[in-house]
């Protein structure tokens, strides 16, 4: 009589464990792979970090361009330097000598 009670008890425990394991498995899959799940969150955090670094880089570039704009608005020498370097402009009577790199 005691053996059959033990067998029934173990069968109940096995069924409970199987049900609990199934519920936990479904919950784990939901937590990991849902559109708001852990994997998506990690992916989005990585993307956020890369976008923040890109924003920082662009802000530095913007600051340097603003400084260059400020120089060009206040200094005629700066305008002349850029005209000579980028556009090969020269004053009347000057000659431009181009040197080919080796």
Order of alpha helices (4+ residues) and beta strands (2+ residues): alpha-alpha-alpha
